[in-house]
Structures are given as structure tokens and as C-alpha cells.
């Protein structure tokens, strides 16, 4: 149960940044190196722990948030 709650809380961390980025259509203040490291980390962890459902909630939510942020950043 703790893993599930922890994963949900971590999954929620990327949503405010993705929402603000989408709403303002501005990702210029988000460091590209940070986005690359966050993206690689999420994808590698998701590939490593694909069988752990609570962890996958976190990884999928963060990957979706990253896709929104990358979309806006690359569009500029």
C-alpha cells in the first residue's frame, strides 16, 4: 500500500509543470539537460520495473507529462 501511495504522489509531481507549460505554451525556462535526464530516467526505470504496477503508475504519468513539456519546448 505504501508503494502505491508513493507512486501516486510521485506521479502527481510532473502534472503541475506539464499543465503550466501547456497553458502558457512556454517551456523556455525549463532546462533541456534536465528534461533529457528526466526522460531517460523515466524510460529506463519503466523498462526495468514494467511488472510492478504501482511503480508503472508513476512512470507512465511522468512520461505523459514529459511528452507534453517536450511538445511545447520543441515547438518553440
C-alpha positions as CSV (number, residue, x, y, z in Angstrom):
1,X,0.0,0.0,0.0
2,X,2.8,2.4,0.8
3,X,4.4,1.8,-2.7
4,X,1.1,2.6,-4.3
5,X,0.6,5.8,-2.4
6,X,4.2,6.8,-3.0
7,X,3.9,6.1,-6.7
8,X,0.7,8.2,-7.0
9,X,2.3,11.1,-5.1
10,X,5.4,11.0,-7.4
11,X,3.2,10.7,-10.5
12,X,1.4,13.9,-9.5
13,X,4.7,15.8,-9.3
14,X,5.1,16.3,-13.1
15,X,1.5,17.3,-13.7
16,X,1.6,20.9,-12.5
17,X,4.7,21.6,-14.6
18,X,3.1,20.0,-17.7
19,X,-0.1,21.9,-17.1
20,X,1.6,25.2,-16.7
21,X,3.8,24.6,-19.8
22,X,0.7,23.6,-21.9
23,X,-1.3,26.5,-20.7
24,X,1.4,29.2,-21.3
25,X,2.8,27.4,-24.3
26,X,6.2,28.3,-22.9
27,X,9.0,25.9,-21.9
28,X,11.9,28.2,-22.4
29,X,12.7,28.3,-18.7
30,X,12.9,24.5,-18.5
31,X,16.5,23.3,-18.8
32,X,17.0,20.9,-21.8
33,X,19.6,18.9,-19.9
34,X,17.1,18.4,-17.0
35,X,14.4,17.2,-19.5
36,X,16.8,14.8,-21.2
37,X,17.9,13.3,-17.8
38,X,14.3,13.1,-16.5
39,X,13.2,11.5,-19.8
40,X,16.0,8.9,-19.9
41,X,15.5,8.1,-16.2
42,X,11.8,7.5,-16.6
43,X,12.0,5.4,-19.7
44,X,14.8,3.2,-18.3
45,X,13.0,2.7,-15.0
46,X,9.7,1.9,-16.7
47,X,11.5,-0.7,-18.8
48,X,13.2,-2.2,-15.7
49,X,10.1,-2.3,-13.5
50,X,7.3,-3.0,-16.0
51,X,6.0,-5.8,-13.8
52,X,5.5,-3.5,-10.8
53,X,2.1,-1.9,-11.2
54,X,2.4,0.8,-8.5
55,X,5.7,2.0,-10.0
56,X,4.3,1.9,-13.5
57,X,1.6,4.4,-12.5
58,X,4.4,6.9,-11.6
59,X,6.5,6.2,-14.7
60,X,3.5,6.4,-17.1
61,X,2.2,9.6,-15.6
62,X,5.7,11.2,-15.7
63,X,6.3,10.1,-19.3
64,X,3.0,11.6,-20.3
65,X,3.9,14.9,-18.5
66,X,7.3,14.8,-20.3
67,X,5.7,14.4,-23.7
68,X,3.6,17.5,-23.1
69,X,6.6,19.5,-22.0
70,X,8.8,18.3,-24.9
71,X,6.0,19.0,-27.3
72,X,5.8,22.7,-26.2
73,X,9.6,23.0,-25.9
74,X,10.3,21.6,-29.4
75,X,7.5,23.7,-30.9
76,X,9.1,27.0,-29.9
